[in-house]
């Protein structure tokens, strides 16, 4: 049996199918209608233009969806031909304090300015003040109600062994609590005549860029607490002489990341027209789980001191450029003095930085000053013993120095 086409009722479906096949092979004739329309200024549109209209899509910012990453090449808006060395909060200088001195053209003086030394040696406090300071340590390290998962603890002898995770007060909250409580005790001692000239700010950022012997360096650092003053700190009296350390064969920018994508912005967190805009004291927290060397080793003492110096330098440089202008700021007619405190909640490092010049080239004979002493421990151990809070090795010296810093003018 031969297979044939399927026929519909009365052959109507087959007839229409064949009719469309024949008519589809017809060629449209030129009638001249399109030319007449063009003479009249009427544009002739094709069926595709009417049926498939082009739609213009506009970008919409949707909350929760990350924008497309910008390619890090010459098409980036912040691309520069000259590479720049970048320094951020989570990095330290591999050369420590000597590298920071060479980078900032600063000489080291291993003592505080005379007025602060006199204030520390002449300070006398009652037993109630010492008791309040110890209670502040207990409140921030043991008695706070926060319970979060703490960072992992690793054993050097058994690096692959996972210890049980501990819960307790986070490092950032512990540091902030102890600083706030110590400043509260200091404000009680100072009285309204001093506290009225001070303002406190949390989580501020300083940004500046400097040139060092044909190397461009962009520094962005944060201050966990900034104490500003209605009056700038007086420059340290006297002239100090010293030599910069010799880093040969290492350069002062050896441990800084080098990139072509950067910004040369100068940022100081307070506008100059505000009354209490002068930088007074910067308090910075140190967390070894966040801050470290680029090669992964532990931060040394000299690297900790260098980090404190850079914190004070970037604040003073950003303030100097805000006042005097970004381009015309070299040797300052009036030096800018900034005090800096760095702590991990137990160990405190204090320093006073005086910015005399922003010309950091090695040929410049004008040097900046860095007054500091070795770090001091507020206590040795704060923990529970026999179910009771116990404080071992309490030292009141950090509180005395912090009080002298706050009263300095």
Buried (B, 14 or more C-beta within 10 A) or exposed (E): EEEEEEEEEEEEEEEEEEEEEEEEEEEEEEEEEEEEEEEEEEEEEEEEEEEEEEEEEEEEEEEEEEEEEEEEEEEEEEBBEEBBBBBEBEBBBBBBBBBBBBBBBBBBBEEBBEBBBEBBEEBEBEEEBBEBBBBBBBBBBBEBEEEEEBEEEEEEEEEEEEEEEEEBBBBEBBBBBBBBBBBEBBBEBBEEEBBEBBBBBEEBBBBBBBEBEEBBBBBBBBBBBBBBBBEBBEBBEEEEEEEBBEBEEBBBBEBBEEBBBBBBEBBBBBEEEEEBBBBBBBBBBBBEEEBBBEEEEEBBEBBBBBBBBBBBBBBBBBBBBBBBEEEEBEEBEEBBBBBBBBBBBBBBBBBBBBBBBBBBEEEBEEBBBBBBBEBBEBBEEBEEEEEEBEBEEBEBBBBBBBBBBBBBB
